[in-house]
């Protein structure tokens, strides 16, 4: 029972964090500047308190290698 309550609490924390993130302000990929959706389904991640959207999976990997470089592009 304790494990179930812990999982419920952890799930609630993750959901709260995702909904508390600042919305992504751009209509293009932060990594490649491609229009969102031009490479298929848009991928959304939360980094810190900021929502980030990517045009494809390889962009997520590039972002994760050097997030400061790409976050500097946000208005």
C-alpha positions as CSV (number, residue, x, y, z in Angstrom):
1,X,0.0,0.0,0.0
2,X,2.9,2.4,0.9
3,X,4.4,1.7,-2.6
4,X,1.2,2.6,-4.3
5,X,0.9,5.9,-2.4
6,X,4.5,6.7,-3.2
7,X,3.8,6.1,-6.9
8,X,0.6,8.2,-6.8
9,X,2.5,11.1,-5.1
10,X,5.4,10.9,-7.6
11,X,2.9,10.9,-10.5
12,X,1.2,13.9,-9.1
13,X,4.5,15.7,-8.7
14,X,5.5,15.0,-12.3
15,X,2.1,16.1,-13.7
16,X,2.3,19.3,-11.6
17,X,5.8,20.0,-12.9
18,X,4.7,19.5,-16.6
19,X,1.7,21.8,-16.2
20,X,3.7,24.5,-14.3
21,X,6.2,24.8,-17.2
22,X,6.3,28.0,-19.2
23,X,4.8,27.5,-22.6
24,X,7.1,27.3,-25.6
25,X,6.9,30.7,-27.3
26,X,8.2,29.8,-30.8
27,X,6.6,28.1,-33.9
28,X,9.8,26.5,-35.0
29,X,12.4,24.0,-33.6
30,X,14.9,25.5,-31.2
31,X,17.7,23.4,-32.6
32,X,17.2,23.6,-36.4
33,X,14.8,26.5,-36.9
34,X,12.6,24.1,-38.9
35,X,8.9,24.7,-38.7
36,X,7.3,22.6,-36.0
37,X,5.5,19.7,-37.6
38,X,7.6,19.8,-40.8
39,X,9.5,16.6,-39.8
40,X,6.5,14.7,-38.4
41,X,5.0,14.7,-34.9
42,X,6.3,17.5,-32.7
43,X,8.2,16.4,-29.6
44,X,7.6,18.3,-26.4
45,X,9.9,18.2,-23.4
46,X,10.2,20.2,-20.2
47,X,13.6,21.5,-19.3
48,X,13.7,23.1,-15.8
49,X,10.6,25.2,-15.8
50,X,10.5,25.7,-19.6
51,X,8.6,23.7,-22.2
52,X,10.7,23.0,-25.3
53,X,9.4,21.8,-28.7
54,X,11.4,19.9,-31.3
55,X,10.8,18.9,-34.9
56,X,12.4,15.4,-34.5
57,X,14.1,13.0,-32.1
58,X,17.7,13.9,-33.2
59,X,17.1,17.5,-32.2
60,X,16.3,16.4,-28.6
61,X,19.7,14.6,-28.5
62,X,21.5,17.7,-29.8
63,X,19.7,20.0,-27.3
64,X,20.6,17.7,-24.4
65,X,24.3,17.9,-25.3
66,X,24.3,21.7,-25.0
67,X,21.0,23.1,-23.6
68,X,22.5,26.5,-22.7
69,X,23.3,27.1,-26.3
70,X,19.8,26.6,-27.4
71,X,18.0,28.1,-24.4
72,X,19.8,31.4,-25.2
73,X,17.7,31.6,-28.4
74,X,14.4,31.8,-26.4
75,X,12.9,35.3,-26.2
